[in-house]
Amino acid sequence: MYLDLSESHWAGVVGPAGPAGPSSPPMAAPLGSLALTLLVSASADDSNVLLPALPFPFYVSGTNYASSMYVGSNSYITFGLGFNVYSSLSATTPGRALLIQGADNSYQRVYAGSEFVNGNTRYRIRFEGTAGTSGTVGAPTMVWEVSFYSNNRILVTIGAMARTGGAAGLSNGAAFVAAPPMLAGGSYLITTADGGNTWAFTTGSQVIA
């Protein structure tokens, strides 16, 4: 199912005040679960769920992972295989992955679904979890959304984030190729121009071209 959403709701959103003052880039925010499919609805520790296939190819290090992405309860998305590992998380553990304060966390709800925005199809994932081995459904202390776009870009938006000091970044399995800090209230646009081999990220980016 596709939902046609406008990004105009971001136009007046501004990030935290900083050295740049009013000219600081606006922050995108998690959009919620509207029109997404509920995949997990129970507290789970050291677990993972296979995502329904993306409706377009998505490349990391030259490999298309559209039908082999997994959300791990320890707050990461892995490419190729599902993992439950919770300790010593790094650029090499669990392998090719997007880690968002990865640590010994748990999830209570996971959603996913496709949407059509500004001429691009995106596949959005919503994670609601807890910075601990169990939590209450509907009362998350960790909330993030990851949108994969048909132009091979990634947008990470973070709401509440009780976990600090966890592993964070996009890994090719050997090293972090982009390492945004993944902080509460943050948004990070991660881009590639060569099939997912080299990446860059921008903090506060909110518009996908």
N, C-alpha and C positions, 0 to 999 in steps of 0.2 A: 504494500500500500504506500502511496506517495502523498505527502501533505505539502501544499504550496504555502511556504511561510515567507514573510518579508523580514529582512534584517533591519528595517527602519526603526524597530524598537530600540536598537543600539545607539541611535543617533545622538541622544542626549545623555548617554551614560558616561560618567567620568570615573577614572580610577582614583585611588588615594592620592591626596596632595603630596607633592614631592618637589624636588629642586626645580623641575620645569613648570611648576604651578599649573595654571589652567590649560597649558598646551600639552600636558601629559596625555599619552594615548588613552582613549577610553578602554575600559575592560569589558569583555563579553562576560556574560553570566550564564550559569546552567539554565536551561529552558524548561525543565520539568519532564514529566513522563507522558504528556499528551501525545497521542497517536503512536506511541511506542508499544512494543509487545513485551509483556512481563515474562521473563525467563526464570527468575529465581524469586521466591517469596517465603523464605525461611532462613533463620540464622545458620550459617555454615562456616566452619573453620577448616582451613587447609583443603579447599575444594576448588573446582573450576568448572566452567560451563562453556561448551562450544557455541559460538554465535551462528545464527543463520547466515548463509552466504551473502556477501555484499553483492549488489546488482551490477557491479563494475569491477574490473581488475584493480588490485592495489599492490604496489611493489615495495618491498624492502630488500635492499641489496640485490636487486635484479630479479627477485623471485616474487611471483604473484601469490599472495596469501588470502585472496578474497573468500575462499571457502575453508580456511583453516586458521581462524582467529579464536582465541579463548580468553575469557575473563577469569582471572584468578581471585579468590577471596582475599588474598594477601595484598591486593591493590595493584594489579598489573594486568596488562593485555599481552599475551604471548602469541607469536607467529609460528605456525607449523605444528606445535604440540601443546597440550595442556599441562600445566604444572601446579603442584601444591606446595612447593618449597617456600619456607618462611624465614629462614635464617641465612646469614652471609649473602644476602642479595647484593648484586653488583652488576657490572657490565657483562659479565660472563655467566651469571646465575640469576634467572633461569635460562639465559640464552637470548635469542632475538626477542625483544620485548619492549614495551612502553611501560615504565615503572612510575607510579604516582604515589610517592611516599610508601614504597613497598616495604613491608615488615610483617610482624605476626599480627595481622589484622583479621577481620571476618567480614563477610557480606550478608546482608539481609534481603536486599532487592537488587536485581539487575534487569534492565530494560534494553531493548534495541529495536531499531527500525529505520527505514529509508524515508527521506524527505527530499523535496525539490525546492531549492532556494537560489534566487538570483541567477537562474540559468544553469545551475550546477546541481547534480544529485549528490546528496550526502547520506552517510550511514552513521546514525548517532547512537551512542551507547551511554547509558546512565547507570552509575554505580552508587548504591547507598549502603554504607557499611559502618563499622565501628573500629576504633583504634584499640582493639583487644580481641580475645578469642571468641567472644560471643556478644550479642547485642539484641536489641528489641526492634522488631519489624516496625517501621514507621517512625523511629526515633534515632536516625543516623547521626553519628559524629564525624563522618567522612562522606562528602558528596562530591562527585566529579562526573563530568561528561566528556567524552571523546568523540569528535566528529571526523570521519574519514570522508574525503571528498573525491569526486571522480577525476579531478585534476591532480591527484596524488598528494594532496595537502592534508595536514592533520591540525585540528583545532582542539586544544584542551582547555576546558573551563572548570574552575574549582569553586565550590561553595564553602561549606564547613570543612575544616581539615584539622582534626584533633591530633593527628599523627605528625610529629616533627622528627627530623633526623633519619627518615627512611630513605631508601634508594630511589633516585629520581632521574629520569632521562630516557631517551630512545637509544636502544642498543642494537648493534648489528650482530651480537653474539660474542664479539671480541672486545669492543670498546663502545663507549657512549659517543654516538655521532651527533647528538644534540642533547643538551643537559639543562633544560629549564628547571628552576628550583621547585616548582609544583607547590606553591604556597596558597593558603586560604585566600579566597577572593581573586586569585590570579587567573589570567588567560594567556595562552601561549600558542602562537601560530608556528607550526613546524613545516618547512617546505623543502622540496628537492627539485632539481632540474635535470637529473640524469638517471631516472629509473630507480630512485631510492638508494643510491650508493653514497652520495654525500648529502648532508642535510644542514639546515640553518634554522634558528628559531628567533622569533620576535616576541617580546613581552608586551602584552596589552593590545595585540592585534585583534581586530574584531570583524573585519570584512574579508570575505573570500572572493577573489576575483576569478 
